[in-house]
Amino acid sequence: MSEGAKSGRSIRASLVRAREEFDWRQYVIYIGFVAIFLFFALTLSGEGFLTPNNLLNVFRQTATISVMAVAMTFVIGAAQIDLSVGAVAGLASVTTAMAISSFGVVPGVIAGLLTGFAVGAVNGALVAYLAIPSFLVTLGMLGIAHGTAMWITGTAPQPILNDTYNNIFGSGDLGPIPSLAIWTAVAVIVGHVVLRKTPYGRRVLATGGNAVAARFSGISTRAITFSVLAVMGTVAAFGGMLYAGRLHSGRFQWGEGDELSVIAAVILGGTSLFGGRATVIGALLGSLMIGLINNGLILAGLESSQQQIIRGVVIVLAVALARRK
């Protein structure tokens, strides 16, 4: 056989192998993001969709989801789930507002973060050391956190009149850049580096991929499970603090239903629902995609109930696209 024929056969074999190994699911989020953006840009151009103010509003409105999605990426990457994040955000917004009113900004920030860490630590301990499924633990914690926030406030909003806090944690800008966008960027960069560049990130993925094999390789899977849920609670509380800063008050309603959007953003971004594969950058794009959908539907004049239906469809599609590797 001539050298030319051998070379041609080798190229064809390489192309066939590349086609078989190509996983289009890895690029769904990028394709979907561009398609949705172009669709709304074309259909809602007259409604102001492409104006700088509207695009900045998308970032502001999705910042809290994006921040929480970073931590949820680690939780789902470790083959766990946390359904309490929205309620924890609401509870932390309340404790932060009440502490700021009584003691000042710094104690308020500490109170909010400690609230989230305490809830996350309880979740982590019950799941990691008592082997209760995370779905059940966090579903119960959702009710506990939500009820506690209602109880300690009497369902009344807790105003935050401190301009320093409000500017730093939500409504301020650094030049043309909203503070919420800065917090999002910080969370994504830190999360990406930890997941991809540190031994901890590799242990999280190993735990989610095969917990038995991870234990045999010397990884404390219980410690990993505890840590991802404890961090998730803390980050959810931080998300509640961002809500409080943007809306100048703490309320038990802040974050209500966010668990669905956060999980959808993570799964849409390419993290496997079954653990072992995760991407922080994908979670950010998934969050922005949901933000684009919400923003476009509002500009199109759809009612809140219709928006919830479409958001639910997105979640179903996200789960349908998830698969074991």
PyMOL commands that set and color helices and strands:
alter all, ss='L'
color gray80, all
select helices_A, chain A and resi 3-21+24-43+45-47+52-77+85-103+105-130+134-153+163-171+179-197+199-209+211-216+221-247+258-268+280-299+304-321
alter helices_A, ss='H'
color red, helices_A
select strands_A, chain A and resi 158-159+173-174+177-178+249-250
alter strands_A, ss='S'
color yellow, strands_A
deselect
rebuild
show_as cartoon
